[in-house]
């Protein structure tokens, strides 16, 4: 009997479209932003040459990255009572914060006392993406938080201060051939029974009055139903993270015309902004919000093997 994966529990609906990222890599020597967001545009196939090896035909996913800027800085420190980190300082760029939808942003005060900065354990950049120029049909901005990785708290703060109020492009953070982690919300399929949800075999028509259900929910001894027993419930629309996806190309909006088809990508349209081409598939349908983060496993510690796309399918049937 196929019971599906027990890795994820509970199998409940995602609370929101923007996934929460709990962990960030901290292996870089110099301060750097560790993530961005984009929108899944669709899939195609490409001929790829990685590190000068033999050319391969690979299925790949295109992610469009809208105009993104840093509108604020957030500092964290440990609470001595609970030992959990909490926010103790936020700094905004007034113009960028108003564009992001913050009603009464504070003025940018980039000078902080050294004692307060020494107490900081984490520094994060508050960022906003404007999807108005994409084919998603969405107009309201998406605000998200990205941790600054590498160096001391003072170095992180100086780096974040320089980025405050400026536009961030994908090639400022990521490179061709780099490994990343992708977090998204999978395609929702609504309420499903055990046959579709877990792949349980149908019962014989003589065994019971029902065929599309499990034979038994468990033994008599434990007096409760275990979570691992297949039951009907929500299928899809779950938070999912896929690790170590390779970036085949980081493209600017100047190159977007070269990857568009005549009729546009299916269920999406044409791309007019910066974009990623990522090896393989990622969770979710077209227009789904995707969170991109530097890889936690540090697979590129010995250097990034640069990838080069020699052919990309742009015919209407190829996408």
Backbone as a ProteinNet text record, in pm:
[ID]
protein_1_A
[PRIMARY]
XXXXXXXXXXXXXXXXXXXXXXXXXXXXXXXXXXXXXXXXXXXXXXXXXXXXXXXXXXXXXXXXXXXXXXXXXXXXXXXXXXXXXXXXXXXXXXXXXXXXXXXXXXXXXXXXXXXXXXXXXXXXXXXXXXXXXXXXXXXXXXXXXXXXXXXXXXXXXXXXXXXXXXXXXXXXXXXXXXXXXXXXXXXXXXXXXXXXXXXXXXXXXXXXXXXXXXXXXXXXXXXXXXXXXXXXXXXXXXXXXXXXXXXXXXXXXXXXXXXXXXXXXXXXXXXXXXXXXXXXXXXXXXXXXXXXXXXXXXXXXXXXXXXXXXXXXXXXXXX
[TERTIARY]
84.8	0	88.9	68.8	146	81.8	156.8	101.1	150	224.7	273.4	388	435.4	547.1	499.8	566.9	537.7	631.2	706.5	800.5	727.8	613.2	541.1	415.8	403.3	287.3	273.6	160.7	33.1	22.5	-60.2	-84.3	-198.4	-171.1	-275.3	-247.8	-347.4	-333.2	-235.5	-162.1	-72.6	-154	-102.1	-174.4	-170.7	-63.8	-50.6	35.6	35.1	110	259.6	300.8	443.5	494.3	579.5	626.3	719.4	723.1	814	945.6	1056.7	1189.8	1247.8	1278.1	1324.4	1476.7	1547.1	1692.4	1758.6	1874.6	1953	2098.1	2169.5	2311.5	2394.9	2505.1	2591.4	2737.6	2768.3	2904	2990.1	2933.2	3011.6	3097.9	3211.4	3302.8	3259.5	3205.8	3161.5	3009.3	2952.4	2804.7	2741.8	2630.5	2559.7	2413.4	2324.6	2183.6	2170.5	2077.3	2069.9	1946.1	1862	1743.4	1667.2	1571.4	1481	1349.6	1250.9	1127.9	1102.4	1025.1	987.7	855.5	817.4	691.6	719.3	665.6	687.7	616	693	635.6	599.6	679.1	651.2	775.9	763	875.1	904.8	1028.1	1072.3	1188.7	1260.5	1381.7	1495.5	1616.5	1733.3	1851.3	1941.7	2070.2	2170.4	2228.3	2310.9	2449.8	2548.9	2687.6	2734.6	2765.3	2806	2954.3	3028.9	3172.5	3248.3	3205.1	3275.7	3257.5	3161.6	3139.2	3048.9	3010.2	2925.7	2789	2738.5	2610.8	2496	2400	2284.6	2156.9	2049.2	1916.3	1847.3	1811.6	1754.9	1620.3	1523.9	1400.5	1432.2	1372.8	1406.6	1282.3	1289.1	1179.5	1224	1134.8	1162.8	1088.8	1162.8	1106.2	1130.5	1023.9	1037.6	1053	1150.2	1178.2	1136.7	1036	992.5	1092.5	1067.1	1152.7	1146.4	1263.5	1274	1367.2	1328.9	1414.4	1410.6	1511.6	1522.3	1459.7	1357.6	1289.9	1319.4	1390.8	1417.5	1521.4	1563	1658	1596.8	1613.1	1561.1	1673.5	1688.9	1791.7	1726.1	1790	1741.5	1845.3	1795.4	1884.9	1815.2	1894.3	1838.9	1770.6	1654.2	1583.3	1646.2	1699.3	1766.1	1672.2	1544.1	1450.1	1417.1	1390.2	1348.6	1458.2	1564.2	1674.7	1632.8	1513.1	1470.1	1508.5	1528.9	1561.6	1433	1444.4	1329.5	1376.2	1283.3	1315.7	1338.2	1446.6	1467.1	1493.9	1506.9	1529.3	1489.5	1416.8	1381.6	1411.4	1469.8	1505.9	1445.7	1382.7	1317.6	1378.5	1376.9	1394.7	1254.8	1232.1	1095.1	1027.3	1099.8	1038.3	1005.9	1101.5	1080.3	973.2	970.4	871.3	730.2	713.6	581.1	536.6	630.3	594.8	559.6	618.2	591	460.1	397.4	268.8	276.3	393.6	405	343.6	244.7	168.2	248	315.2	390.1	532.9	614	752.1	836	930.1	1023.3	1128.3	1188.2	1297.1	1417.7	1496.3	1614.8	1718.8	1748	1853.6	1960.2	2063.2	2162.4	2270.7	2265.1	2364.9	2302.9	2367	2319.2	2436.4	2406	2510.7	2582.7	2713	2794.5	2748.4	2704.8	2658.2	2534.6	2443	2322.4	2357	2456	2494.3	2566	2643.2	2711.7	2612.5	2498.2	2396.6	2318.9	2326.3	2249.7	2306.7	2218.5	2259.9	2235.6	2132.7	2100.1	2060.5	2094	2054.5	1980.9	1860.9	1780.9	1746.6	1733.1	1688.4	1540.1	1463.3	1320.8	1307.1	1252.9	1249.1	1106.1	1084.5	952.4	967.2	876.9	873.6	746.2	759.6	646.1	607	500.4	462.9	381.1	362.9	276	326.3	455.5	508	515.1	463.4	465.7	331.4	324.4	201.1	112.2	139.8	60	-76.6	-92.2	-217.8	-229	-123.5	-123.7	-71.7	-129.6	-90.3	-33.3	-72.5	-21.9	118.2	208.3	345.9	353.2	456.3	482.7	602.2	580	688.7	742.9	874.2	936.4	1066.5	1119.5	1239.8	1349.6	1470.6	1585.8	1700	1758.8	1868.8	1997.4	2077.1	2210.3	2307.5	2384.6	2473.5	2618.4	2703.6	2847.6	2896	3011	3070.4	3007.2	3054.7	3002.6	2872.1	2809.3	2684.3	2706.7	2820.4	2850.4	2871.3	2939	2961.7	2830.4	2744.9	2614.9	2531.1	2535.9	2457.4	2508.8	2639	2696.3	2656.4	2659.5	2620.5	2472.8	2387	2243.7	2213.3	2289.9	2270.2	2298.1	2399.6	2433.5	2324.8	2254	2148.2	2014.7	2002.6	1874.5	1824.1	1701.8	1639.7	1683.2	1766.8	1817.9	1749.7	1752.3	1698.3	1798.8	1748.9	1832.4	1800.5	1904.3	1887.5	1931.9	1878	1915.8	2064.7	2131.2	2273.9	2360.1	2300.3	2374.9	2393.5	2310.2	2312.9	2355.6	2303.9	2325.8	2409.6	2468.8	2552.7	2508.4	2543.9	2514.8	2585.9	2511.9	2568.1	2558.1	2515.3	2507.3	2389.7	2406.8	2298.6	2215.4	2084.4	1992.3	1887.2	1813.4	1695.8	1572.2	1469.7	1347	1230.9	1158.4	1042.2	918.8	812.1	689.9	572.2	453.4	331.5	288.1	273.4	243	102.8	74.9	-54.3	-164.8	-269.3	-378.8	-476.4	-517.5	-611.7	-738	-751.4	-872.7	-879.6	-1001.3	-1024.1	-1013.1	-936.7	-916.5	-928	-968.4	-977.7	-843.9	-844.1	-718.5	-659.4	-742.7	-692.3	-602.7	-652.6	-576	-467.5	-496.9	-406.1	-284.7	-304.5	-196.3	-166.4	-247	-222.8	-261.6	-356.6	-401.1	-474.1	-455.3	-519.3	-668.9	-746.7	-891	-921.2	-1023.8	-1064.6	-1146.9	-1150.7	-1231.7	-1380.3	-1461.4	-1602	-1677.6	-1621.8	-1688.5	-1643.3	-1537.3	-1480.7	-1566.4	-1627.2	-1700.9	-1799.3	-1876.2	-1969.7	-1900.1	-1775.7	-1700.9	-1574.4	-1528.2	-1404.3	-1294.5	-1330	-1228.9	-1201.9	-1162	-1125.6	-1028.5	-970.3	-875.7	-952.8	-889.7	-956.9	-976	-875.3	-882.3	-802	-846.7	-778.8	-671.7	-656.2	-553.1	-595.2	-511.1	-536.6	-624.6	-672.8	-756.8	-675	-548.8	-471.8	-443.4	-419.9	-373	-486.3	-607.7	-726.9	-718.2	-646	-641.1	-595.5	-620.7	-581.2	-449	-349.1	-217.2	-222.2	-133.6	-129.9	-84.5	-14.4	38.6	-65.9	-186.1	-290.6	-350.6	-357.5	-414.4	-560.5	-593	-730.9	-755.1	-879.6	-915.4	-875.9	-851.2	-815.6	-764.4	-708	-654.7	-536.3	-537.1	-427.7	-371.8	-244.2	-179.8	-197.4	-145.2	-140.6	-68.4	48.2	131.5	264.1	327	461.3	559.3	641.5	741.6	872.9	984.6	1117.8	1197.7	1256	1343.9	1485.6	1578	1714.8	1803.7	1906.9	2015.6	1967.6	1886.9	1850.5	1956.4	2001	2107.5	2049.7	2109.5	2073	2145.2	2068.4	2129.4	2159.9	2079.5	2104.2	2036.4	2108.8	2051.5	2046.4	1926.8	1910.7	1853.8	1893	1837.4	1717.3	1645.9	1527	1563	1690.1	1733.2	1734.2	1745.8	1750.6	1616.5	1513.1	1385.2	1318.7	1341.9	1278.3	1326.2	1445.7	1502.6	1438.7	1369.9	1311.6	1160	1100.4	955.1	913.3	797.4	740.4	646.4	602.4	514.6	381.2	329.2	200.2	215.3	338.7	360.4	360.9	414.9	417.8	277.2	249.2	115.6	73.1	-47.9	-107.1	-29.2	59.8	136.2	141.8	210.8	228.3	375.5	409.2	547	620.1	752.3	839	900.4	894.5	946.6	1050.2	1080.9	1171.8	1290.3	1371.2	1479.9	1421.8	1504.1	1452.9	1562.9	1520.2	1605.8	1561.3	1655.9	1627	1689.8	1605.5	1649.1	1634	1732	1731	1620.3	1538.3	1433	1305.7	1217	1087.2	1087.3	988.3	969.1	820.8	785.8	644.1	558	430.2	332.4	299.9	187.6	147.2	209.4	175.3	219.5	161.6	236.4	203.2	217.4	265.3	281.8	405.9	394.1	504.2	611	736.6	847.7	953	1001.4	1106.5	1238.9	1340.2	1470.6	1572.3	1649.4	1745.7	1877.1	1986.7	2115	2113.1	2181.5	2172.5	2228.8	2157.7	2203.7	2318.9	2326.1	2425.4	2564.2	2577.9	2709.1	2776.1	2698.8	2751.9	2855.2	2853.8	2948	3071.7	3106.6	3220.5	3352.2	3360.1	3483	3479.7	3381	3369.3	3243.5	3191.6	3070.4	3108.1	3045.8	3067.4	2972.6	3027.5	2945	2868.5	2744	2658.1	2635.9	2624.4	2603	2493.7	2388.6	2278.5	2309.7	2318.5	2346.6	2219.9	2110.2	1982.6	1869.8	1767.8	1649	1526.4	1437.8	1316.3	1220.4	1185.6	1092.3	971.6	956.8	837.6	715.6	598.5	476.2	451.2	489.2	467.9	574.5	687.5	795.5	779	680.7	665	523.8
-118.7	0	124.5	212	335.5	439.6	488	581.4	724.2	750.1	885.4	918.6	1040.7	1083.1	1125.2	1075.6	1115.7	1227.5	1285.1	1390.6	1518.3	1545.1	1669	1641.3	1712	1698.2	1827.8	1890.7	1845.5	1883.7	1812	1843.8	1944.3	2065.3	2167.5	2274.8	2357.1	2466.6	2570.9	2630.1	2738.8	2859.8	2933.6	3048.5	3166.6	3180.6	3294.2	3254	3338.2	3304.8	3321.7	3415	3439.3	3344.4	3248	3151.5	3217.6	3161.6	3207	3130.9	3203.3	3142.5	3153.2	3040.4	3037.9	3038.8	2988.5	2976.2	3041.4	3099.4	3162.1	3116.7	3107.6	3069.4	3181.9	3144.2	3243.9	3208.5	3169.8	3125	3227.1	3338.9	3435.8	3519.7	3564.1	3645.9	3791.7	3839.3	3978	3983.2	4091.7	4102.5	4095.8	4024.5	4009.2	3976.9	4021.3	3981.9	3835.8	3765.2	3620.5	3573.9	3665.8	3617.4	3723.4	3675.1	3758.6	3684	3751.1	3682.6	3706.9	3617.4	3630	3559.5	3549.2	3485.7	3379.5	3260.1	3150	3179.4	3181	3212.3	3086.1	2980.8	2858.7	2776	2667.9	2577.5	2566.8	2531	2506.1	2407.7	2388.6	2305.6	2380.8	2348.1	2420.8	2326	2361.7	2292.6	2367.4	2297.4	2362	2300.2	2386.8	2344.2	2393.1	2298.1	2332.4	2304.5	2410.4	2401.2	2335.3	2364.5	2314.3	2166.3	2101.1	1957.8	1936.2	1812	1778.4	1845.8	1893.7	1964	1868.9	1917.4	1837	1914.1	1840.1	1899.9	1886.7	1999.6	2000.8	2072.9	2018.3	2091.3	2202.8	2319.3	2433.8	2519.9	2598.7	2686	2831	2915.8	3058.9	3131.9	3214.9	3295	3441.9	3520.7	3663.7	3737.9	3827.4	3904.9	4049.6	4099.9	4238.3	4337.6	4464.4	4568.3	4559.8	4550.4	4529.3	4633.4	4687.7	4783.6	4760.7	4815.3	4804.2	4928.3	4909.4	5023.9	5038.9	4942.5	4953.8	4855.2	4874.1	4786.6	4747.3	4620.8	4571	4504.1	4544.1	4487.4	4399.9	4286.8	4194	4182.1	4153.3	4117.2	4011.4	3942.5	3836.8	3894.4	3840.4	3878.6	3803.1	3872.1	3801.4	3711.8	3742.1	3660.9	3529	3532.8	3412.2	3354.1	3431.1	3390.3	3379.7	3431.2	3439.1	3576.5	3582.4	3711.8	3791.7	3922.9	4009.7	4138.7	4208.1	4332.4	4443.2	4517.7	4630.7	4761.6	4756.1	4880	4860.9	4957	4957.1	5094.3	5094.3	5218.3	5211.9	5321.4	5324.9	5434.6	5407.6	5514.4	5568.4	5694.4	5748.3	5733.8	5767.9	5759.3	5617	5524.9	5384.8	5321.6	5358	5299.9	5343.6	5467.7	5514	5442	5418.9	5343	5199	5146.4	5008.4	4994.4	5107.7	5102	5125.1	5164.3	5198.1	5336.5	5348.1	5471.9	5585.6	5559.9	5665.1	5617.5	5611.9	5564.6	5669.1	5619.4	5708.8	5756.5	5870.7	5919.7	5827.5	5821.2	5736.5	5794.1	5720.8	5760.8	5653.1	5677	5571.9	5564.4	5647.3	5643.1	5580.5	5475.5	5405.6	5396.5	5407	5398.1	5264.6	5267.3	5146.5	5038.7	5078.4	4980.9	4906.9	4981.9	4919	4825.6	4864	4781.5	4655.5	4665.3	4547.5	4446.9	4496.3	4406	4332.9	4381.6	4320.2	4183.9	4087.5	3954	3930.2	3992.4	3975.9	4110.3	4127	4245.1	4197.7	4251.7	4213.2	4335.2	4311.7	4416.8	4397.1	4503.5	4501.7	4542.1	4452.9	4472.7	4468.5	4526	4529.2	4504.3	4422.3	4392.7	4451.3	4516.2	4581	4499	4419.5	4330.2	4397	4527.8	4594.8	4575.1	4564.8	4548.3	4405.4	4309.1	4168.7	4127.2	4003.1	3950.6	3881.3	3898.9	3831.9	3894.8	4020.9	4090.7	4147	4138.1	4187.6	4330.4	4415.5	4555.4	4596.1	4529.1	4568.9	4511.2	4586.4	4539.6	4426.5	4343.7	4235.4	4273.8	4286.1	4318.1	4188.9	4182.2	4064.3	4104.3	4012.4	4038.2	3940.7	3990.6	3909	3937.9	3833.9	3852.7	3887.8	3974.8	4007.7	3909.2	3839.8	3734.2	3775.7	3732.7	3753.3	3875.3	3859.6	3971	3995.5	4100.9	4138.4	4217.5	4244.3	4319.8	4460.4	4521.2	4655.5	4653.8	4551.6	4540.4	4514.8	4431.1	4405.2	4531.9	4609	4731.9	4834.1	4846.2	4938.1	4897.3	4767.3	4718.1	4746.6	4719.4	4742.3	4890.8	4976.4	5120.3	5168.1	5110.5	5148.1	5104.2	4996.2	4946	5015.7	5092.7	5151.8	5248.1	5224.5	5310	5280.8	5177.7	5147.2	5023.5	5015.1	4897.5	4784.1	4662.5	4542.8	4457.6	4422.3	4337.3	4194.4	4094.8	3955.6	3927.3	3985.7	3958.4	4030.1	4114.3	4170.4	4067.8	3964.2	3865.3	3727.8	3686.1	3550.5	3550.4	3433.6	3417.2	3294.3	3289.9	3172.3	3049.7	2938.7	2815	2798.6	2901.2	2893.7	2807.1	2737.2	2656.6	2741.9	2722.7	2799.6	2706.4	2758.5	2690.6	2767.9	2695.9	2758	2717.7	2817.6	2793.1	2851.9	2771	2816	2741.3	2771.7	2701.9	2613.4	2485.4	2390.1	2411.7	2349.7	2362.1	2302.1	2377.3	2329.7	2242.2	2133.2	2039.3	2020	2098.4	2091.1	1966.4	1933.1	1814	1690.1	1590.9	1468.1	1347.8	1237.4	1112.3	1041.2	925.9	855.2	795.3	764.9	706.1	806.9	929.8	1032.5	1092.5	1107.8	1178.1	1094.3	963.2	877.1	759	738	624.3	491.1	489.4	365.3	279.9	147.7	56.8	45.7	31.5	14.5	-121.6	-125.4	-251.2	-334.6	-464	-554	-525.5	-539.7	-502.9	-595.2	-712.4	-803.4	-779.5	-698.2	-683.2	-594	-491.3	-394.5	-321.1	-231.6	-153.2	-42.4	-8.3	97.2	39.1	101.9	57.3	162.9	292.5	398.7	454.6	366.5	410.5	309	341.9	250.7	139.1	23.1	-90.9	-77.2	-22.4	-10.8	112.4	181.6	301.8	272.2	144.6	110.6	-6.4	-39.9	-153.8	-113.7	-212.8	-188.1	-137.1	-172.3	-152.6	-8.9	78.1	212.5	312.1	279.4	361.4	501.4	515.9	643.8	617.2	712.6	700.5	773.6	704.3	764.5	863.1	961.7	1062.1	1002.6	890.2	828.7	748.1	730	654.1	741	693.9	774.5	807.7	936.4	981.2	1092.9	1121.8	1229.1	1363.4	1460.1	1592.4	1681.2	1795.7	1892.3	1832.5	1851	1804.1	1922.4	1947	2057.7	2188.7	2296.5	2429.9	2425.3	2359.6	2348.1	2420.5	2464.2	2520.7	2408.3	2431.6	2333	2403.1	2346.8	2398.7	2291.6	2328	2237.3	2293.2	2208.1	2250.9	2225.7	2307.1	2288.4	2282.7	2379.4	2396.6	2486.4	2447.9	2523.8	2635.2	2753.4	2863.8	2845.3	2832.3	2819.1	2955	3056.3	3190	3293.8	3401.6	3520.5	3627.3	3662.3	3754.8	3888.1	3992.7	4125.1	4148.9	4256.4	4285.7	4319.3	4354.4	4380.9	4253.4	4136.6	4007.8	3936.9	3995.8	3925.8	3895.6	3980.3	3957.3	3828.1	3782.4	3662.5	3534.4	3538.2	3415.4	3413.4	3518.7	3521.8	3448.8	3385.7	3322.5	3420.6	3383.9	3471.6	3492.2	3385.5	3392.7	3412.2	3419.5	3431.6	3295.8	3292.5	3167.1	3126.9	2998.6	2947.2	2985.6	3039.2	3081.8	3193.9	3258.5	3367.8	3489.2	3477.2	3591.8	3616.5	3737.9	3772.5	3824.1	3810.4	3856.8	3989.9	4088.3	4221.8	4267.9	4183.5	4223.4	4126.9	4143.3	4049.3	3910.6	3809.4	3672.6	3575.5	3460	3345.1	3231.2	3152.5	3023.8	2918.5	2833.3	2739	2596.5	2514.6	2374.8	2298.5	2226.1	2143.7	2221.1	2158.1	2217	2272	2355.5	2408.9	2399	2400.6	2384.3	2500.8	2470.1	2574.2	2591.1	2654.7	2681.7	2811.5	2850	2977.9	3092.8	3200.8	3321.9	3303.5	3188.2	3165	3238	3295.5	3366	3265.1	3295	3203.8	3278.4	3216.4	3275.9	3205.1	3283.1	3229.7	3268.3	3169.6	3191.8	3122.4	3179.6	3114.2	2979.3	2880	2743.6	2731.2	2655.2	2631.6	2532.5	2441.7	2334.5	2378.1	2501.1	2553.5	2461.8	2417.8	2326.5	2394	2525.9	2597.9	2645	2575.1	2618	2607.8	2518.4	2502.6	2583.7	2667	2749.7	2718.1	2818	2802	2755.6	2647	2597.7	2672.6	2758	2845.6	2766.1	2802.9	2737.3	2830.4	2770.7	2847.6	2781	2856.6	2805	2831.6	2724.6	2738.1	2737	2684.5	2682.7	2684.4	2766	2772.2	2762.2	2666.6	2645.9	2760.4	2830.9	2944	2925.4	2804.8	2778.8	2764.6	2788.9	2784.3	2644.8	2541.9	2405.1	2364.6	2434.6	2393.8	2443.4	2530	2584.6	2556.8
0	0	0	-95	-100.8	-10	86	184.4	162.2	57.5	35.8	130.7	125.5	208.7	347.5	450.5	586.9	633.8	539.8	576.1	616.9	554.5	578.2	660.5	770.3	855.9	933.1	937.7	882.7	735.1	663.3	522.5	512.8	555.7	561	456.4	432.2	336.9	388.2	293	328.5	374.1	472.8	526.1	429.7	352.2	261.4	142.8	40.1	-81.8	-64.2	23	44.4	152.3	117.1	217.2	318.9	435.3	539.5	528.4	536.1	533.4	673.4	734.6	873.1	885.5	784.7	792.9	672.4	696.9	591	601.9	490.7	498	558.1	620.8	684.3	659.6	535.8	506.1	435.6	392.2	317.2	411.4	361	440.8	442.9	331.7	322.2	326.6	376	382.4	244.2	235	108.2	137.4	50.2	58.8	18.7	79.8	60.4	-14.5	-66.2	-134	-209.6	-290.3	-368.4	-382.9	-442.2	-480.5	-628.7	-688.1	-828.6	-851.8	-977.6	-1015.3	-1120.7	-1097.2	-1190.3	-1321.6	-1430.9	-1561	-1639.3	-1627.3	-1700.7	-1719.2	-1798.2	-1821.7	-1970.8	-1999.9	-2136.2	-2129.4	-2239.6	-2235.3	-2303.7	-2262.6	-2311.3	-2325	-2415	-2428.1	-2341.6	-2243.7	-2142.1	-2142	-2128.5	-2112.7	-1976.2	-1886.6	-1750.5	-1733.8	-1706.6	-1679.5	-1794.6	-1917.5	-2034.1	-2062	-1998.5	-2020.7	-2142	-2161.2	-2275.6	-2262.5	-2373.2	-2374.8	-2343.1	-2263.7	-2224.6	-2251.2	-2281.3	-2293	-2157.9	-2099.2	-1965.2	-1964.5	-1888.4	-1861.4	-1762.9	-1782.2	-1697	-1673.6	-1568.2	-1527.1	-1537.9	-1588	-1600.1	-1488.3	-1414.2	-1305.8	-1337.7	-1340	-1365.6	-1232.7	-1227.6	-1106.7	-1131.5	-1062.3	-1083.6	-1023.5	-1045.5	-988	-836.2	-774.4	-630.2	-569.8	-455.9	-387.8	-237.5	-169.2	-23.2	38.3	121.9	182.1	330.9	390.9	533.7	581.9	707.4	775.2	908.9	945.5	1072.2	1150.7	1276.8	1364	1469.8	1499.5	1601	1713.5	1834	1943.4	2029.4	2111.4	2194.4	2317.3	2347.1	2468.2	2585.4	2686.6	2797	2876.9	2875.9	2952.3	2885.1	2755.7	2683.4	2593.7	2569.7	2482.5	2335.7	2303.6	2164.9	2109	1978	1919.1	1895.5	1908.4	1886.3	1819.2	1757.6	1687.7	1790.3	1773.9	1863.6	1789.4	1655.2	1581.1	1436	1380.6	1238.8	1180.3	1061.2	992	852.5	808.3	677.8	590.1	461.1	363.7	333.8	361.3	361.4	225.6	118.2	-14.2	-54.1	-35.3	-72	16.5	145.7	236.5	199.9	158.2	115.7	-10.8	-102.8	-223.7	-189.7	-82.8	-41.7	32.9	69.7	138.4	286.8	340.1	481.7	502.1	590.9	602	665.4	776.6	845.3	871.4	767.6	788.1	860.5	939.1	1006.1	906.1	935.5	850.8	863.9	756.9	756.2	851.6	958	1051.8	1047.4	971.3	945.3	1051.1	1153.5	1259.8	1384.3	1435.6	1554.1	1651.4	1778.7	1879.7	1870.8	1896.5	1883.8	1981.9	2100.9	2199.3	2148.2	2085.8	2031.7	1916.2	1835.8	1721.8	1767.3	1874.5	1927.7	1984.4	2031.7	2087.6	1979.6	1856.2	1747.3	1711.4	1693.9	1652.2	1503.9	1447.5	1305.7	1247	1118.5	1043.1	919	895.4	779.8	696.2	567	475.3	448.8	463.2	430.7	284.8	202.6	58.3	8	-109	-170	-318.7	-372.7	-516.3	-575.3	-690.8	-757.6	-881.3	-872.4	-982.3	-1092.1	-1085.3	-1181.6	-1325.2	-1346.5	-1481.4	-1529.7	-1451.2	-1490.5	-1550.6	-1597.2	-1657.2	-1554.7	-1425.2	-1323.3	-1303.8	-1345.8	-1322.4	-1182.3	-1103.6	-966.6	-964.7	-879.2	-873.1	-737.4	-630.8	-499.9	-478.8	-413.3	-393.3	-291	-304.6	-210.2	-124.5	5.9	98.8	159.5	174.9	232.6	300.2	377.8	456.8	415.5	401.9	363.1	458.8	514.5	608.3	534.7	594.4	543.6	606.6	524.5	571.7	556.3	649.6	639.9	715.5	786.1	856.9	992.7	1058.6	1189.8	1174.1	1287.3	1283.3	1228.1	1262.7	1212.7	1060.8	1010.5	866.2	792.4	851.2	790.3	784.4	892.4	897.3	794.7	781.9	682.5	541.4	516	383.2	356.2	454.6	437	420.1	488.3	475.7	334.8	271.2	133.6	35.4	68	-20.5	2.5	109.9	148.8	41.2	-5.7	-106.5	-248	-269.7	-403.5	-461.2	-593.1	-661.8	-657.5	-637.3	-632.6	-754.5	-830.3	-948.7	-915.9	-985	-954.1	-965.8	-1067	-1084.1	-981.9	-896.6	-783.9	-672.4	-670.3	-562.1	-611.9	-728.7	-777.6	-906	-935.6	-1053.9	-1132.1	-1259	-1341.8	-1284.6	-1274.7	-1223.4	-1073.2	-1001.1	-854.9	-811.8	-698.9	-642.7	-546.5	-551.2	-468.8	-409.5	-311.9	-257.5	-300	-342.4	-392.3	-302.4	-251.9	-166.1	-232.4	-237.6	-302.1	-241.3	-290.5	-249.6	-365.4	-339.9	-445.6	-502.3	-614.8	-680.7	-593.8	-568.9	-485.3	-562.2	-501.7	-564.7	-481.2	-372.5	-292.4	-206.1	-166.5	-83.3	-169.6	-122	-199.3	-107.2	-165.1	-90.2	-82	-16	8.8	-118.2	-218	-341.4	-414.2	-430.1	-499.8	-411.6	-283.4	-193.4	-153.9	-136.5	-89.3	-180.6	-282.5	-370.8	-311.3	-219.2	-157.4	-261.1	-254.9	-349.8	-320.4	-426.3	-409.7	-348.3	-264.7	-202.8	-300	-273.7	-354.2	-330.2	-432.3	-418.9	-324.1	-290.8	-196.7	-52.4	-35.7	97.8	187	130.1	210.3	120.4	181.1	101.4	23.6	60.7	-5.9	-68.3	-172.6	-237.4	-231.7	-235.9	-239.5	-98.8	-8.1	126.4	185.3	301.9	365.7	433.9	444.7	503.8	653.7	723	868.4	909.8	1014	1062.6	1167.4	1208	1305.2	1391.9	1489.1	1576.6	1695.1	1767.5	1884.3	2002.3	2010.2	2132.6	2169.4	2072.7	2106.3	2128.5	2092	2119.7	2059.3	1952.3	1880.3	1738.3	1652.4	1512.2	1493.3	1441.4	1418.9	1302	1307.2	1200	1067.8	1073.4	951.7	874.3	931.4	862.2	751.6	628.3	518.7	543.9	531	542.6	442.2	416.6	324.1	383.2	296	344	232	270.1	175.4	99.3	-31.8	-116	-193.6	-179	-248	-173.2	-232	-173.4	-39	-39.4	79.4	56.8	165.3	156	121.6	23.3	-15	-49.5	-4.7	-34.2	-106.9	-220	-294.2	-288.2	-247.3	-223.5	-345.3	-355.2	-451.8	-596.6	-635	-775.4	-840.7	-958.4	-1024.2	-1111.3	-1101.3	-1189	-1322.3	-1429.4	-1562.1	-1623.4	-1588.2	-1641.9	-1553.7	-1525.7	-1463	-1571.1	-1614.6	-1726.7	-1685.5	-1754.1	-1732.4	-1822	-1794.5	-1875.2	-2018.8	-2044.2	-2180.7	-2265.1	-2199.1	-2269.3	-2271.4	-2211.9	-2197.2	-2331.2	-2431.7	-2561.8	-2625.9	-2591.5	-2653.9	-2601.9	-2488	-2433.2	-2445.9	-2498.4	-2515	-2641.9	-2637.1	-2755.4	-2824.5	-2942.7	-3019.1	-2948.4	-2888.6	-2819.5	-2669.2	-2617.9	-2474.6	-2406.3	-2285.9	-2211.5	-2169.8	-2173.3	-2145.4	-2004.1	-1991.7	-1864.6	-1797.5	-1870.2	-1810.5	-1901.6	-2015.2	-2103.5	-2130.9	-2169.1	-2200.7	-2077.3	-2081.6	-1973.6	-2014.3	-1924.8	-1954.2	-1851.9	-1752.5	-1644.4	-1637.8	-1532.4	-1507	-1483.8	-1505.1	-1494.8	-1455	-1402.7	-1377.2	-1469	-1516.6	-1578.1	-1487.4	-1426.9	-1324.4	-1375.6	-1348.2	-1390.6	-1318.7	-1395.8	-1338	-1310.3	-1235.1	-1203.7	-1062.2	-1032.6	-898.7	-863.7	-735.9	-698.3	-746.4	-769	-797.5	-944.1	-975.3	-1113	-1163.1	-1285	-1339.2	-1255.6	-1244.9	-1168.8	-1017.6	-975	-831	-779.6	-660.8	-596.4	-553.8	-586	-558.4	-477.7	-374.7	-291.6	-321.5	-356.6	-395.6	-289.6	-242.2	-134.6	-169.6	-125.7	-142.6	-71.5	-127.5	-76.9	64.2	148.9	285.2	290.9	194.7	200.2	156	106	65.5	-36.7	-135.1	-235.6	-325.7	-332.1	-418.6	-343	-233.9	-152.9	-229.7	-326.1	-404.7	-533.7	-546.4	-666.3	-745	-813.6	-893.7	-1033.9	-1077.4	-1213.4	-1306.9	-1388.1	-1470.7	-1575.6	-1595.4	-1694.1	-1812.9	-1930.5	-2052.4	-2134.1	-2165.6	-2247.5	-2393.9	-2471	-2614.4	-2699	-2642.5	-2714.6	-2613.3	-2639.1	-2554.3	-2641.8	-2612.4	-2692.5	-2669.6	-2777	-2766.8	-2858.1	-2915.9	-2997.5	-2906.8	-2959	-2878.7	-2822	-2896.3	-2848.5	-2747.8	-2747.9	-2657.9	-2517.4	-2491.2	-2357.2	-2307
[MASK]
+++++++++++++++++++++++++++++++++++++++++++++++++++++++++++++++++++++++++++++++++++++++++++++++++++++++++++++++++++++++++++++++++++++++++++++++++++++++++++++++++++++++++++++++++++++++++++++++++++++++++++++++++++++++++++++++++++++++++++++++++++++++++++++++++++++++++++++++++++++++++++++++++++++++++++++++++++++++++++++++

